[in-house]
Amino acid sequence: MKRTRVPFLIALLAFAVGVGAQEAPSNDEFAPLVLVRIIPMPGVEGRFDHMAVDNRSGRIFAAVYGNDSVEVLDVPRGRRIHSIKDPGFGKPQMVVYIPDLDRIVVSNEADGSCKIFDADTYKLIDSVKYSEDADQLRYDPTSKRVYVGYGDDAEGAIGVFDATTNKRIQGDFVVGAHPESFQLEEKGPKIFVNLASINQVAVIDRNTHKVEKWKLEEAGTNFPMALDETHRRLFVGARRPARLLVLDMDTGKQIASLAGAADTDDMWYDADRKRIYVPSGEGFIFVYQQIDPDRYERIAKIPTAIGARTSAYYGQVGKHNSLYLAVPARADRGAELWAYETRD
């Protein structure tokens, strides 16, 4: 009996280790974010870029830069339902969802185009062309305009087109470097733009077209950005060195600086819980708590996966908000979408 038991125990242990390698990281019940679902995307290669969410249907639209595709995932059912592979895709960088028209817009680095698709049939409707490197997108539901960050470091700008006609609106906002993340002020006319290559934030007045620039002194290579309009705070994620910078939205004055993520591309402000979520390609989600508008602290560093640095933060799951993290394929595991819920 002893001779047969040892091989059995070894085999059982090997099976348990093998199963454990396929499981999600364990959750801390007291963590501010809890992983609740993993959706596989077999056959999807290369890095992900920015995503969009359709709150009504629970779909996620994920731009896969290295796969020249947009993957469509049904979160409630936990499965991928479509893969958009248009011949015009060339390194797609972002998707924005337009709920009132049920359309998606996909920006492309290769030729500067923005491809517009019906979000129900996934058929191409139109294309809006910019000079090169169309990147980040924002939709203003009030004016029904799509804002497009495009161009190189010599002629970077924010372009605009009408979402109802798909026609460009004259008078692009020239910022003098390639725009990374930018945010539209909802209760005012300003656009805040990260200019990572020159370590600055451009502040655009949509009414007057005036452009002001704030120089970041403590850190730079600033990619992600989020706003807290209620308290007039601008959050900037810098990579060199890795810092979370908090600026006054009206003056550009630095209010706070905390140790941050070195490889990040997205950032989200949770106004209900007064938290900031910063996914990092280092394999963590950094979570910060806003104690008051002038004071902040990091409250969690949640393990994820190497290379998982793009995400979306929208929607409701019961009383919890949701953060969706794009996880690229690894040597032993395919690409996945990880869905997190907030915890109070």
Secondary structure, 3 states (H helix, E strand, C coil): CHHHHHHHHHHHHHHHHHHHHCCCCCCCCCCCEEEEEEEEECCCCCCEEEEEEECCCCEEEEEECCCCEEEEEECCCCEEEEEECCCCCCCEEEEEEECCCCEEEEEECCCCEEEEEECCCCCEEEEEECCCCCCCEEEECCCCEEEEEECCCCCCEEEEEECCCCEEEEEEEECCCCCCCEEECCCCCEEEEEEHHHCEEEEEECCCCCEEEEECCCCEEEEEEEEECCCCEEEEEEEECCEEEEEECCCCCEEEEEECCCCCCCCEEECCCCEEEEEECCCEEEEEEEEECCEEEEEEEEECCCCCCEEEEEEEECCEEEEEEEECCECCECEEEEEEEECC
